[in-house]
């Protein structure tokens, strides 16, 4: 019966070895890389958010330090009148000729 005790001891050792292997075996290379990449992306996003906040604060400071400039009155744009109200009834060529004549009149007035 000396052998019976040795078997129990061997079984205990084998279980301990299995437990050690379970602890040592970690995630596969793909899973580990996936987690590492995810961690890097989280870090990048955190840094980007911090940078955006800093830029927003700097922009607020710049706006607060600059004097407010009065806006200049811009000439109001003339409302465009549709061609049919101006008496235009022709095609593309007639419209081109009319625009060309208008430009020539403006050049003459400008001189």
Sine and cosine of phi, psi and omega as CSV:
sin_phi,cos_phi,sin_psi,cos_psi,sin_omega,cos_omega
0.00,0.00,0.05,1.00,0.03,-1.00
-0.89,0.45,-0.50,0.87,-0.02,-1.00
-0.94,0.34,-0.55,0.84,-0.02,-1.00
-0.85,0.53,-0.66,0.75,0.02,-1.00
-0.92,0.39,-0.62,0.78,-0.01,-1.00
-0.91,0.42,-0.61,0.79,0.04,-1.00
-0.88,0.48,-0.69,0.72,0.01,-1.00
-0.89,0.46,-0.68,0.74,0.02,-1.00
-0.90,0.45,-0.68,0.73,0.03,-1.00
-0.89,0.46,-0.64,0.77,0.04,-1.00
-0.89,0.46,-0.68,0.73,0.02,-1.00
-0.89,0.46,-0.70,0.72,0.04,-1.00
-0.88,0.48,-0.69,0.73,0.00,-1.00
-0.89,0.47,-0.64,0.77,0.02,-1.00
-0.91,0.41,-0.64,0.77,0.04,-1.00
-0.89,0.46,-0.67,0.74,0.03,-1.00
-0.88,0.47,-0.67,0.74,0.02,-1.00
-0.88,0.48,-0.67,0.74,0.02,-1.00
-0.88,0.47,-0.66,0.75,0.03,-1.00
-0.90,0.43,-0.65,0.76,0.00,-1.00
-0.91,0.41,-0.61,0.80,0.03,-1.00
-0.89,0.45,-0.64,0.77,0.01,-1.00
-0.92,0.38,-0.68,0.74,-0.03,-1.00
-0.93,0.37,-0.61,0.79,-0.04,-1.00
-0.95,0.30,0.92,-0.40,0.04,-1.00
-0.96,-0.26,-0.27,-0.96,-0.05,-1.00
-0.92,0.39,0.40,-0.92,0.00,-1.00
-0.92,0.39,0.19,-0.98,-0.03,-1.00
-0.86,0.51,-0.64,0.77,-0.01,-1.00
-0.91,0.41,-0.71,0.70,-0.02,-1.00
-0.91,0.42,-0.64,0.77,0.01,-1.00
-0.91,0.42,-0.69,0.73,0.01,-1.00
-0.90,0.43,-0.64,0.77,0.02,-1.00
-0.86,0.51,-0.71,0.70,0.03,-1.00
-0.91,0.42,-0.66,0.75,0.02,-1.00
-0.88,0.47,-0.69,0.72,0.02,-1.00
-0.89,0.46,-0.66,0.75,0.01,-1.00
-0.89,0.45,-0.65,0.76,0.02,-1.00
-0.90,0.43,-0.67,0.74,0.04,-1.00
-0.88,0.47,-0.66,0.75,-0.01,-1.00
-0.91,0.42,-0.65,0.76,0.04,-1.00
-0.88,0.48,-0.65,0.76,0.01,-1.00
-0.90,0.43,-0.68,0.73,0.02,-1.00
-0.88,0.47,-0.68,0.73,0.00,-1.00
-0.90,0.44,-0.65,0.76,0.02,-1.00
-0.89,0.46,-0.70,0.72,0.01,-1.00
-0.91,0.42,-0.62,0.78,0.02,-1.00
-0.91,0.42,-0.65,0.76,0.03,-1.00
-0.90,0.43,-0.67,0.75,0.04,-1.00
-0.88,0.47,-0.68,0.73,0.00,-1.00
-0.89,0.46,-0.67,0.75,0.02,-1.00
-0.89,0.46,-0.66,0.75,0.02,-1.00
-0.89,0.45,-0.67,0.74,0.02,-1.00
-0.89,0.45,-0.69,0.73,0.01,-1.00
-0.89,0.46,-0.64,0.77,0.01,-1.00
-0.90,0.43,-0.66,0.75,0.03,-1.00
-0.90,0.44,-0.68,0.73,0.01,-1.00
-0.90,0.44,-0.64,0.77,0.00,-1.00
-0.91,0.42,-0.64,0.77,0.03,-1.00
-0.89,0.45,-0.66,0.75,0.01,-1.00
-0.90,0.44,-0.67,0.74,0.01,-1.00
-0.90,0.44,-0.68,0.74,0.00,-1.00
-0.92,0.40,-0.59,0.81,0.00,-1.00
-0.95,0.33,-0.54,0.84,-0.05,-1.00
-0.99,0.15,-0.42,0.91,-0.02,-1.00
-0.98,0.18,0.68,-0.73,0.07,-1.00
-0.94,0.33,0.52,-0.85,-0.02,-1.00
-0.98,0.20,0.83,-0.56,0.00,-1.00
-1.00,-0.01,0.71,-0.70,0.04,-1.00
-0.94,0.35,0.62,-0.78,-0.01,-1.00
-0.98,0.20,0.63,-0.77,0.04,-1.00
-0.99,0.11,0.59,-0.81,0.04,-1.00
-0.97,0.23,0.86,-0.50,0.04,-1.00
-1.00,0.01,0.54,-0.84,0.05,-1.00
-0.89,0.46,0.68,-0.73,0.01,-1.00
-0.95,0.31,0.71,-0.71,0.00,-1.00
-0.94,0.34,0.68,-0.73,0.03,-1.00
-0.94,0.34,0.62,-0.78,0.03,-1.00
-0.95,0.32,0.74,-0.67,0.00,-1.00
-0.97,0.23,0.72,-0.69,0.01,-1.00
-0.99,-0.16,0.75,-0.66,0.01,-1.00
-0.86,0.51,0.53,-0.85,-0.06,-1.00
-0.86,0.52,-0.58,0.81,-0.06,-1.00
-0.93,0.37,-0.40,0.92,0.06,-1.00
-0.98,0.20,-0.36,0.93,0.02,-1.00
-1.00,0.05,-0.06,1.00,0.02,-1.00
0.99,-0.11,0.18,0.98,0.01,-1.00
-0.99,0.12,0.83,-0.56,0.02,-1.00
-0.76,-0.65,-0.08,1.00,-0.10,-0.99
-0.99,0.10,-0.19,-0.98,-0.04,-1.00
-1.00,-0.05,-0.35,-0.94,-0.08,-1.00
-0.90,0.43,-0.68,0.74,-0.03,-1.00
-0.89,0.45,-0.67,0.74,0.00,-1.00
-0.91,0.43,-0.63,0.78,0.03,-1.00
-0.90,0.44,-0.67,0.74,0.04,-1.00
-0.87,0.50,-0.73,0.69,-0.02,-1.00
-0.89,0.46,-0.64,0.77,-0.01,-1.00
-0.91,0.42,-0.68,0.74,0.02,-1.00
-0.91,0.42,-0.64,0.77,0.00,-1.00
-0.90,0.44,-0.69,0.73,0.01,-1.00
-0.90,0.44,-0.63,0.78,0.00,-1.00
-0.90,0.43,-0.66,0.75,0.03,-1.00
-0.89,0.45,-0.66,0.76,0.01,-1.00
-0.90,0.44,-0.64,0.77,0.05,-1.00
-0.89,0.45,-0.66,0.75,0.02,-1.00
-0.91,0.42,-0.60,0.80,0.04,-1.00
-0.90,0.44,-0.68,0.74,-0.01,-1.00
-0.90,0.43,-0.65,0.76,0.01,-1.00
-0.92,0.39,-0.56,0.83,-0.02,-1.00
-0.93,0.36,-0.46,0.89,-0.04,-1.00
-0.98,0.21,0.00,0.00,0.00,0.00
